[in-house]
Amino acid sequence: MNQGNSLPELSDKQLLDGLRADDQGAWRQVYNTNRRKVIHYLRGRGASAEVAHEIYQDTMVFLDAQKHKLVLTSKLSTYLTGVAIKKLQAYWTEKTKEASRISIGFDSPVNRPNLTGDDIDEMELALLNLALEDDPRFALNPEEADLMVQKALAQIPLKHCADIFRMRYWDGFNDQEIADRLNLSHGSVRNQVGDCKKKVKSILLTMGWGQ
Amino acid sequence: MTDAERDELIEKSLLNELDAASEARVQQLRQEDEAFRQEFDFQEMLTTQVRLKRRKELLDMFDGFESEQAAANEGTQIPIMALGNAGQHDVSSDAPPVIPLWRQSWFRVAAGIVLTVLLGAVVWWKLSRYDPKPIATGIEDSIKSPLPTAGSPQNDPAESPRLPVPHPIDPVAQSGKAARLKGPSRLPYYETDDIRLGFGKGRKDREYRTVIFETGPTAAYEFQDTLRVFMPVLPAAKPAWSLVYNRSTDTYYLISGQIRYEVIRGLQGREPLRREPASTLPK
């Protein structure tokens, strides 16, 4: 990640370009500029300081995953506030589900005879936020991570393997988009993805993985 | 299925890039093919860890920003700008930011309402004093004074040097229009000592006086405290009438455009309306 300490006041487009280039100065400006506004917004909707802080950082993580495909139709701060509110809604929905222990069958209306209007609203809200909730990039528990794979990834000798993995599994680029960015052919990318996986697997095997 | 095809199928499944049929096939293979299941688990773990790694990098970076902000704000406190609060505000806290009074929505709305009311009051005041049709123009020698009351010396008929002089009554125009002025009308009231009853430019009526228009067999008036005007056919609303008090002659005039009737206050009974000779009218 590029190191940038201070930037002049940049437009949203310039900032987005900076994020796409992993410029830390751009990240710093986006993070610090929007922090108080978004957290204030979340606090105003009942989030505690801790929850608001976590949701804000989740919002920034979401921005990172979306930055290459994001087309701004409004101000960046408005976009971030919208994402944060959706995440807060998903949070409240999850909390409400936990509290009420509602058993909901989505497959058939017959399974909904005891639902109240509020329950239906929660279901609809939950469905609206499925895209956020179900995306494993934003619902992961680091404590459950397999440290072994982390170590294996850290041992990958070729940096481009890490880059390819990130572009494919985090940024969501397909093979052709990766090829365009790395000035490689589509087949070459496919081969390199396979080679990198084999390297990680071989490292894991030497560490006793799967035994 | 080659290894490459298998890897691509698993990868697309993990990235939600498969259609429903292909996804169903992947799930079936996971159930039936042990080697496929192991490869799927490996790639799922790899994908998850790549994502976690990036997420951790980002969160570390964000925490670094938080630390920088906390360090920058340590010992640097910004005075509260809001009114009525003494003290200071730590900008690193999650408390709502302090918004200056003039930027708060409620203040802007209230200011807008106040300005609108003030503007409306000014417009109303202007319109209420607007005279759409000046009755005359003349030299700037008019003198305004309060309307003499019935008991004031200058209006006392016993002390007034002027006595009503009979004049031929001009016939009131037989317009045939409806008596739209019947009853009390609030007429603009002017005061002047201009012999021609002219008004200096920009002169305005001080206030309004009530004049009662009634139908009668002849053009006449009664003028004690209230001026009552009798006409066989009451004039229409236009041209507008005005009541003018000429200080130099202690005489009132009922004026509408080129028509002027002299009316004397304090006379007993009904008096004929006397029209001013055309020679005294302003040019």
Interface residues (C-beta under 8 A of the other chain):
Chain A: M1 Q24 W27 R28 Y31 N32 R35 R36 K37 I39 H40 R43 G44 A49 A52 H53 Q57 M60 V61 D64 P136 R137 L140 P142 A145 D146 V149 Q150 L153 F165 R166 R168 Y169 W170 G172 N174 R190 V193 G194 K197 V200 K201 L204 G210
Chain B: D3 A4 D7 E8 E11 L14 L15 E17 Q38 F42 Q43 M45 L46 T47 T48 Q49 V50 R51 L52 K53 R54 R55 K56 E57 L58 L59 M61 F62 F65 E68 Q69 V91 D94 P96 P97
